[in-house]
Amino acid sequence: MVRKKKLEEYKQRIEQAMTVLGEVSEDTTTPRNIRRAAKESMDALQNAELTLAVRASNAISILDEILQDPNMPSYTRVKLLNVIATLEAIRD
């Protein structure tokens, strides 16, 4: 029962992350390479062949790389940091 509850919570976290990443990937004020990284992390989160935790860590590593970009608007950086915080709670 506990396991099922955790799984639901993790799926909800991934949904939240997908929503925010979707916003970032469609925000035309955000540089193209950052939008592309947001799309790539969305793809990583949707890879059904992997466990939820592996999907989350793949997405986090993509986002970690792009966070160093000096051209990133600060509001986008805050959104991506929030996504990372949300995904970091997902464990196997």
Buried (B, 14 or more C-beta within 10 A) or exposed (E): EEEEEEEEEBEEBBEBBBEBBEEBBEBEEBBEEBBEBBBBBBBBBEEEEBEBEBBBBBBBEBBEEBBEEEEBBEEBBEBBEEBBEBBEEBEE
